[in-house]
Amino acid sequence: MSHHLHHTQGILIHSRSYGEANRLLYLLTPDLGLVLVAAQGVRQSYSKLRGQLSNYSQLRLSLVRGRGVWRLTAAESLNGFQVSALPLEARRVWLRLCALLVRLVHGEEGHPELFACFINWAEQLPSLEADALARRSLLWHLELLYLLGYIPKEQLDYARLNEDEPRLVALINQALEGSHL
């Protein structure tokens, strides 16, 4: 039985080790959405993929659908976005966005707009000053909630126009409360 090889781009949102040399990867892709991918043997010293799979990196991927899980067959790093090189507060913002994504997205469904937003946010993070970062972070959280269907467009537009911090925080908390997750 042959398996179809699926080529796509992705952002490695989160990974965790399992077994002696394997890792489970949470990858955000434009055509599959957030997928859980098994990477066999990538923690071994001789693995070709070992250096390619750093968290929060943008990748070109080859995946194959196995029984109930995607399997990684090839990966290539696409950019130099390094979370570790960001200032501490910028890293915290990125980690919060990634954690919220993993918390709220369930099941595989293509989401090119969400993928494009994450790429855009990653490109903006290094250039933001601390005061602008706090406001932008709130807007990014609201945009993420909007793209996932937890807040209506009118509330997002209102938030973008006013940027009233207590109001933005209230909108985010209200959407998270409504998600029941």
Salt bridges, closest charged atoms under 4 A:
ASP31 OD2 - HIS6 NE2 2.95
GLU76 OE1 - ARG60 NH1 3.09
GLU89 OE1 - ARG92 NH1 3.41
GLU89 OE2 - ARG96 NH2 3.21
GLU108 OE2 - ARG65 NH1 3.13
GLU113 OE1 - HIS111 ND1 3.30
GLU143 OE1 - ARG160 NH2 3.62
ASP157 OD1 - LYS153 NZ 3.27
GLU163 OE1 - ARG135 NE 3.66
